[in-house]
Amino acid sequence: MIPLLASNKEFREVYDYYVTRVKNPLKRRQAMVAVGCKLIRVFYAVLTKGLDYDRTKMKSDIHRDSELIAA
């Protein structure tokens, strides 16, 4: 997961969301597991349904209104 988070902007944004959200923030290792599960779900959808990878759809379930902790 560490190389993926270092090289992929979209998955890094998902990881940062999980770590910095106000309600129920995850610890770093927990966020890595959550992003890994999301990666598996993306692979599954691409392989079984024949869909193309869509980065906006992948990030659509993350709501970033005012839920972030000020860093």
N, C-alpha and C positions, 0 to 999 in steps of 0.2 A: 504494500500500500504506500510506503514512503516514496518510491520512485514515481508512482502514479500521481501522488499529491504534488510532487515537485515539478512534474512536467505537464500536467493537464489542468488548465485554468478552471474549467467547469467543475470538476470534482473537487478542486481546492476550494472553490466558493461554497460548495455544499458542506465540506468539512468545516470551514470557518463559520458557517451558519450554525452548525451543530454545537460548536465549541463556545460561541459568543451569544447565543440566544438568551433572552432574559428568563423565560419560563423553562425550567428544566434543562440547563446547559449540561452538555456531556463532557466528561474528561477526555483528554486527547486520545487515549487508547480506545475508549468507547466510541468516539466519533470515527476512528479509523475502521472499526468493525461495522458501524452503520454505513459508511461510504462503501465498504467492501460488499455489503449486502445489496446496496443500490447498484453497484457495478454488475453483480450477478443478475439482478433483475433486468438491467439494460441488455446484457448479453442474451438472456433468455428470450426477451421480446424480439430482438434482432434476428435470432436464429429460428425461432419457431413461427413467427408471424411474417418474416421476410421484410420487416420494416427497415428503413434507413435510420441511422443514428441522427437524432435531432437534439441538439444541445439546449434549445429553448424548452422543448417538451420535458427534457430530463430535469431541468431546474424549475419546472412549473409548480411543483408541489411545495416549494419553499416560499413562504410568505415573509418578506423582509420589511414590513411596514416600519414599525418603531420598536421592534423587539430586540434590537442589538444593544449590548452593553457598550457604553462609550469607552474606547480604549485609551 
